[in-house]
Amino acid sequence: MLTQSLSNLIEFIAPGDMTTTFNRYPEIYVCLKQRIAFFDLLTTKLFLDSVEIIPIITENKITCSPITELSFGVHYVELQISDINKDLYKFQWCFLVDNKDIQYNFYYGVPHSHTSYSSGKGIPIEAYECARKNGLDFLIVTDHSGRLNDCKLSNDCTIIGNDLELDKWDLSKKQAKEINTKYSDFLALVGLEMNTNLWGHMNVINSKDIIGSKICKKIDELYQWLCAQENIIISVNHPNASDNILEYLPEFDRVINLIEVGNGSPPYEYKRMENYYFKTLDMGWHVGAINGQDNHMEDWGERDNLTVIIAERLDFDSIINAMKFRRVYSTESRTLRLCVQGNGHWMGSILELNKGDTLKINIQAQDDTEPISKIQIISNNGCIIEENIFNDSNIAEVNSSFIIYEDYEWYVVKVIHSDGRWGTSSPIFVQA
């Protein structure tokens, strides 16, 4: 018996994959493209958060409704069904039940940095200490996977005793754990940077192991490896380097979460990549906006180009969840606090709106250090659909409404400071 993906046989799912809803009793259903006779209906199984539930099947629609109120947070759905040849088909997706009363905090940090364990300077524990000293809330060390995978530590004088038997990957995680035990006001995370044929350099955060360099170069094997990891975060690094906007791939859209709209710190030039961000969104990708210092010197957190993660707490699960649902923004000011909500849902949310529906965007921007001169709302093709002028204010607020048309599928907020710095939100996505 073969196990195959149902992806190409599905017409529509609800709630949509990675979408956000306030409804704690959402109808869950799958509409299939193929005639239902293609499948053996008696084999149909539907799971909600790994618990099997009994679906109702009518023609090509498989549906159920939760009996009890769903908890706030992420929920996972899996459909299993066999065809008349006894081949098993599976499809998995998730959605977020949002809590409108939750109080989020804003955490400033760097999601892309290096140490001497690959192409940078220093060791991870020094990077974390430096970032904290420079006022950051978090740092993610993302050394190159090839260096972590291929080399044993042999020339680091800081390694003694049993640590001599650890490779760079395990030692990086050990040092992050030491920092997290030591401090409650700072979060140390470990990731890796892989070089792929998919989209050039990409960061993987929260993987169980290191990916081999050969797997990175084979798209099918790369996808299988990514799917085997649990709750990982993937970001596209410096997309200008490959000068390639990847054609939309639905299977990878489910695992790629973020893209850099700014990258760099000395000795490398800082570059803005807003045009790649907008083109990627136009292609249909659901990615959030981050800014990576990509440190190769001992300067972690010294520059002002940062990523802000909007999360309930400064702990591992809260930060990973926020990145997964793109509740992040890029800033070139370390004091910009940016709130963007669409119909009450935070930036990064995918909303199930239809043509003719109304999207209400509420924006609150505050920066006590870098005054604000403009706030723009940008949509498909990088079109500025609204611009608000402020007289170098430290506090700016915008409330706008838009009718959903097929031409507009995402809405990004851009803050322009009086000195030319930018802040760029993750999108509010609409499914027109």
C-alpha positions, 0 to 999 in steps of 0.5 A: 500500500502506497501513501500519497499526498492529497494536496493536488486533489483538494479544491478547498479547506476550511479553516484555511491552512495557517489562517487565523480565526476568532471562532472557537467552533469553526466548521472544519471541512475539505472539498475534493477535486476528484469525484468521491467515487475515486475513494473508498469512503469507508476508509475516511478518517479525520483527526483534530489535534491527533484525536479522531473525529467522525466526519459527515461525507456528502458528495465531494465534501468531508466535514465536521464541527467541534463538539467542545469549544476549541482552546486558543492557539494552534490546531492541527487537522489531518485527513486520511482516505484510501482510494479503490486500489487501497493506496492511502492519501493524507493531507495535514494543515493547521489554523490558529484560534486567536484570542483578541484579549491577549496582551502581547509584548515586543521583543527586539533581536537578531534572527540571523548571525554567525560565530567562529563555528562557521564564518564569523568570530567568537563563540555562541556564548560570547555572541549571546552575552554581547547581544544582551549587553547591547540591549537585545531581547533575543539572538539566534545564532545560525552558523552554516550547516556545512561547517557545523556538520563536517567539522569537529571542534579541535582548535577552540581553547575554551573547550575542556573535559567532556565538551571535547567530544561535542561537535559544533552543533551540539556545543552551540545548543549547550551554550544556548541552554547555559545562557537561558538558565542564567538569564530570564530577560534574554532568549538564546536560540540556535538555528542553521543556515543552509545553501539550497537550490530552492532559494539560495541561503535559508535559515532553519530554526528549531530543527532536530538535527543538521541537514546534509549538504547533499540534501540541500541541493535536492528539492524533493529530499529537502522537502522530505527533511523539512516535513520530518522536522517538528514545528520548524521556522524557515526564513529566506536570507538576503533574497537579492543574492540569488536575484530570483523570485521563486515561483509559488510552490504550495507545499513549501509555502506551508514550511517557509515563514519569513523573508529578510527585507533588510540584511547586513552589518560591518564589514558588509554593507547593509542592504534593503530588499523591499522589492524582493519582499513585495514580489515574493508576496505577489507570487503568492507566498505567505512570508513575514518581514524580518531584518538580519544583521548577519553578523560576521564580526563580534558586533552582535546587536550593535546596529539598529537594524533589528527584527521585532517579535510580538509574543506573549512571553519571552520563552521558546514556545511563545517566540517560535509560535509568533515567528510561525504565524509571522507576528514579526516586523523589520525595523531600522530603529531599535525603538519603533513599536509597531502595531498593525491589525486587520479586522482585529487580527495581528500582522502576519494573519491570513484572513478568510475574506471574500470579494466585497468584504471589508478589511479594517486596518488599524495602525499604531506606531510609536518611537520616542527616539526616531520621529515618524514622518509617513505611514504607507499602506502598500499592496500588490505590485508594491502599490502605495494605496494610502499614505499618511503624513505626520509632522515628525511625530513620536506617535502616529495612528491610522485607521483605514477601511478597504473593500476586498478586490481580487487585485489585492491579496496582501497589505503591508504597513511601512513606517518612514522616519524623519531621518529616512529609516524604515519599519516594515510590517508583515502583511495582513493576507486576505483570501479573495 
